[in-house]
Every structure is written in structure tokens, then in C-alpha cells.
Amino acid sequence: AAAAPVPRRAAPRRHASSLPKHEVMGLPALSPTMERGNLLEWRKNEGDTIEAGDVVAEVETDKAVMDFEASEDGVLAKILVPSGTKDLAVGTPIAILVDDVADVAAFKDYEVPAAAA
């Protein structure tokens, strides 16, 4: 006879799982050769609704100053990197995007975990 299946234990909850559903926005590669960039200026503020295609920030690449456009709709919950930050690696977490403006307050004191930075 086949052995009874062993019930699986739920994975331990991480602290971050207590936060509402969100997306960490990383610094995008805005040119094929871009490995690092400077975040010159945020064009949106925390709490602003963003639609796909909206200019979120101005980024200086290795070649030019370019607009960073949102790839999806959401609400800018937390800016992790202030305007004027230089020499950021592509992929560095720069902001948190949520679906609902009511979730913005949950990220007021959010900081990127050291392992993700």
C-alpha cells in the first residue's frame, strides 16, 4: 500500500510578507550599454497615481539624460533613492509601486533589506 502523503508545512512568513502586495521598481537599463546611472529628478511624488507610459523620473545614463517611463499602472508608495543620487547600478531598488492608494501608508517606514541593496 502507498504511504499516506505527508502534510506540507507552510513556509515561514517573512517580515515583508506582512506588507500589502507591491512591486519593487529597479533602476532600468535605458540604453544597451548602461550599467550604472544617476537618478537626477523624480517627476512623481509618493502617493501619486502612475499610468503605464508616465514619466516617473529623469535618469542620466552613460550616453544621455533620459526619461524613465512606468511600465505598468499603480501608485508610487515609497521613493527609496532620492533625487540627485549618483552611480546606481542597473537593477538597484529605487521605488515601491502598489495597486491601491490605501496601501501607501504601509510603506512609510519601509527600507530595502540589506541583502537586496
C-alpha positions as CSV (number, residue, x, y, z in Angstrom):
1,A,0.0,0.0,0.0
2,A,1.2,3.5,-0.8
3,A,2.2,5.6,2.2
4,A,-0.1,8.4,3.2
5,P,1.1,11.8,1.9
6,V,2.9,13.8,4.5
7,P,1.2,17.2,5.1
8,R,3.4,20.0,3.9
9,R,4.2,22.8,6.4
10,A,3.6,26.3,5.3
11,A,6.8,28.2,4.6
12,P,7.8,30.6,7.4
13,R,6.4,34.1,6.8
14,R,9.0,36.8,6.2
15,H,8.5,40.3,7.6
16,A,8.0,41.6,4.1
17,S,5.0,39.3,3.6
18,S,3.1,41.4,6.1
19,L,3.2,44.3,3.6
20,P,0.5,44.8,1.0
21,K,1.1,43.4,-2.5
22,H,3.8,45.6,-4.1
23,E,6.4,45.8,-6.8
24,V,10.0,46.9,-6.2
25,M,11.0,49.1,-9.1
26,G,14.6,48.8,-10.0
27,L,16.8,51.3,-11.9
28,P,16.2,50.3,-15.6
29,A,18.8,49.9,-18.3
30,L,17.8,52.8,-20.6
31,S,20.5,52.1,-23.2
32,P,22.1,48.8,-24.3
33,T,25.4,49.7,-22.7
34,M,24.0,51.2,-19.5
35,E,25.4,49.5,-16.4
36,R,25.1,52.4,-13.9
37,G,23.1,55.7,-13.9
38,N,22.3,58.8,-11.9
39,L,18.8,59.5,-10.7
40,L,18.6,63.2,-11.5
41,E,15.0,64.0,-10.6
42,W,11.8,62.3,-9.6
43,R,8.8,63.5,-11.7
44,K,6.3,61.8,-9.5
45,N,5.8,62.0,-5.7
46,E,4.9,59.4,-3.1
47,G,1.2,58.8,-3.3
48,D,0.9,59.8,-6.9
49,T,-1.1,57.5,-9.3
50,I,1.0,56.4,-12.2
51,E,-0.2,55.0,-15.6
52,A,1.9,53.0,-17.9
53,G,4.0,55.4,-20.0
54,D,4.0,58.2,-17.4
55,V,7.5,59.7,-16.9
56,V,8.4,58.7,-13.3
57,A,12.0,60.0,-13.1
58,E,14.8,61.6,-15.1
59,V,17.9,59.4,-15.3
60,E,21.3,60.1,-16.6
61,T,22.8,57.2,-18.5
62,D,26.3,56.7,-19.8
63,K,25.2,58.4,-23.0
64,A,22.4,60.9,-22.3
65,V,19.7,62.2,-19.9
66,M,16.5,60.1,-20.5
67,D,13.0,59.8,-19.1
68,F,12.2,56.6,-17.1
69,E,8.7,55.7,-18.0
70,A,6.4,53.4,-15.9
71,S,5.8,50.0,-17.5
72,E,2.5,49.5,-15.6
73,D,-0.2,51.3,-13.7
74,G,0.0,51.8,-9.9
75,V,0.6,54.2,-7.1
76,L,4.1,55.3,-6.1
77,A,4.2,54.2,-2.5
78,K,7.8,54.9,-1.5
79,I,10.8,56.5,-3.1
80,L,13.9,54.6,-1.9
81,V,16.5,56.7,-3.7
82,P,16.4,60.5,-3.5
83,S,16.8,62.8,-6.5
84,G,20.4,63.5,-7.2
85,T,21.7,60.0,-6.3
86,K,24.7,59.2,-8.4
87,D,26.3,55.9,-9.6
88,L,23.5,53.5,-9.1
89,A,23.8,50.0,-10.6
90,V,21.1,48.9,-13.0
91,G,18.5,47.0,-11.0
92,T,19.1,48.9,-7.8
93,P,15.7,49.2,-6.0
94,I,14.6,52.8,-6.4
95,A,10.9,52.8,-5.5
96,I,7.9,50.8,-4.4
97,L,4.7,50.6,-6.5
98,V,1.4,49.4,-5.1
99,D,-2.0,48.8,-6.7
100,D,-4.1,50.8,-4.2
101,V,-3.5,54.3,-2.7
102,A,-4.8,52.9,0.6
103,D,-1.6,50.7,0.8
104,V,0.8,53.7,0.6
105,A,0.9,54.3,4.3
106,A,2.1,50.7,4.9
107,F,5.4,51.6,3.3
108,K,6.0,54.9,5.2
109,D,9.0,53.4,7.1
110,Y,10.0,50.8,4.5
111,E,13.7,50.2,3.9
112,V,15.2,47.9,1.4
113,P,16.5,44.7,3.1
114,A,20.3,44.7,3.2
115,A,20.5,41.6,1.0
116,A,18.5,43.3,-1.8
117,A,20.5,46.5,-1.8
